[in-house]
Amino acid sequence: MRDAVVVEAVRTPIGKGKPNGSLADVHPVELLAHTLRTLVARSGVDPALIDDVIGGTVYQVGEQAMNTTRYAVLSAGFPETVPATTVDRQCGSSQQAVHFAAQGVMSGAYDLVVACGVESMSRVPMWSNVPPGKDPFGPGVAARFPEGLVPQGISAELITAKWSLTRGQLDAFAASSRHRATEAWQRGLFDAEVAPLDGASRDECVRPSSTPEVLAELKPAFYDPAFAERFPQIEWNVTAGNFSPVNDGASAVLITSSETAARLGLRPLARLHSFAVTGSDPLLMLTGVIPATEKVLRRAGLRLDDIDLFEVNEAFSSVVLAWRQETGADLDKVNVHGGAIALGHPLGASGTRLTTTLVHAMRARGARYALQTMCEAGGLANAMILEGMEA
């Protein structure tokens, strides 16, 4: 079986997902098209050689409907013969796109493929795809969970309670994420991955002045009397300061085999080594990163100590800290350039955003192995291991 390697990886700066955000005036198709144009420009690849473009988008409605990835391909100026599809595995949509793309290359179905993602949360807000009064779950799910499922914020509170995490721990982790992101920008560590757009050149949500003391002043974000009665163990420690904001952004990675890369004169950044997806308790919802990490390490024949860098999506501080408790991972190796709490979480783009940041960090630090994992709504998680390649 052939291998699969990442040969280029780019992303937009991440804007606030609000009407006054730095990318709010950019149509989501154009956000994604910008990363596709930049990807082929930086790699020097003829886009006519691309076998497929697989994109992730979560809220596929309104301006993100009708197979957004296909129209981004056309807007980017790629030949009409280049196909595209849009997938949804919630927050892990574009990481799933990476899995599909790499597996296609490894099987011989593709020679050159793009995995990418986009989300414009300023233009297509969360829950835009569920009209008022409509039930997206159906009677079978209601019968299986008669007390009802819960929103992600409540899941994050349940995780906080189950793993006995304190407000101080959540806030300290969030402040550390912002500190790392600030330092990475100051040191120019994002320059190789970011493609400025419409005057935006930096991630808009990074707050250099954030400290645990400042975050401690914020009120609980998800307090609800009904859930407080149902779940008396919740202490209401999750605030707007210790989970990810809503954002606009796009990202893309170019994947091929080592053989094709050599033939085209492309420099591999990392090899896509192993993959796993898991389901987990849809009530806790966000804990799938724990079994996904164990599963992908087992498939790779590696131990946690073999991993030099981790990217664990910071949907909530509690997710990463619970994962850390269960795995024993060294937090000094986790999200070394900051994570979604600091940089932002444009849902459909986050998977390939993490991959983009990770492959550049691997090259800069000389990492041998890296692991990326993401929690996803509904009790799902993706995980993959990347292997560094000699410069």
C-alpha positions, 0 to 999 in steps of 0.5 A, a space after each residue: 500500500 502507498 503512503 500519504 503525505 501532506 505537501 502544503 497546508 494553509 489557512 486564513 486568519 481566523 475572524 470573530 464570528 460576528 457581524 463586525 468580525 474581520 472576515 464577516 463580509 467574505 462569503 464562505 465560498 470565497 473564504 474557502 476559495 482563497 485557501 485553495 488558490 493559495 494552496 496551489 500557488 504555494 505548492 506550484 501544483 497544476 490544479 488540473 492534476 487534483 483528483 478530488 477536493 473534500 471539504 468539511 462544513 457543519 452548517 450546510 444551509 443558506 450561504 453554506 448550502 449546495 456543496 460549498 466545496 464544489 463552488 469554492 473549487 470553481 471560484 478558485 479558478 480550478 478547471 471544471 473537471 476537478 470534482 469536490 464534495 462536502 462532508 459533515 462530522 460536526 466539529 471534526 468535518 475537515 479532519 474527516 476530510 483528511 482521513 478520507 483524502 489520505 485513505 484514498 491516496 493510500 488505496 490508489 484511488 487518488 494521486 493528488 487530493 485536497 482536504 479542506 474546510 470552511 465555516 462562516 459563523 457570522 453569516 451562517 450562525 449556529 443552529 441555522 439548519 434547524 428551523 424553530 419547532 423542528 426535531 433533528 433527532 427523531 422518536 427513536 433517539 427520544 425513546 433511547 434517551 427518555 430524559 433527553 440529550 443536552 447542549 454541548 455547554 451542559 456536556 462540558 459542565 458534566 465533564 468538569 464535574 465527572 473529572 473533578 476539575 476546578 474553575 481555577 484549572 479551567 481558567 488557567 488552561 484557557 489563559 495558557 492557550 492565549 499566552 501560547 498563541 500570543 507568543 507564537 504570533 510574536 515569534 512569527 510561527 504562524 507566518 508560514 501557514 496563514 494566507 492574509 485575506 481582505 486586510 486580515 492577517 492575524 487571528 482576531 480572537 487572541 487576547 494577550 492580556 488574558 490571565 486566570 485572574 481576569 477570567 475568574 471574574 466571568 459568570 457561568 455561561 450555561 447555567 439553567 435551573 432545569 439542568 441544575 435540578 437534573 444534574 446537581 453535581 454541576 458546579 457551573 464552572 464553564 464560562 465564555 473565557 474557558 471555551 472556544 468562541 464562534 468564528 469565521 475561517 477556512 483551511 486546506 491541506 494538499 495530500 499525495 503519495 511520496 512517489 507522486 511528491 517526488 515526481 512533481 518536485 513537492 516537499 513532504 511536510 509530514 506522513 499521515 500515519 494512522 487513523 481512528 474514529 470512535 463513538 462515545 456517550 452522546 450525553 457527555 458528548 465530548 469525551 470521544 477523544 479519550 478512546 480515539 487516542 487509545 485506538 489510534 495509538 494501538 493501530 499505529 503500534 505506538 505508545 503515548 510517550 512516542 508522541 512529540 506533539 499533540 493537537 487536541 481541539 479546545 472546544 472547552 478547557 474541560 475536554 482537554 483536561 479530562 483527556 489529559 487526566 485519562 491519558 497522562 499526556 504532558 501538557 507541555 506537548 499539547 497545543 504548543 502554539 495555542 488552541 481554539 480557545 485562543 485562536 478560534 473555532 470555525 467549525 468546519 475549518 478546524 480539523 484542517 486548521 489543526 493539521 496545518 498548525 501541526 505539520 508546520 510545528 512538526 517541521 519547526 521542532 523536528 518532531 518524529 510523531 504527532 497526534 491530532 484529535 477532536 471531539 464532535 457533537 453527538 458523541 464522536 471523535 476523530 484521531 490521527 497520527 502524523 510522522 515527521 519527514 526529513 527536511 
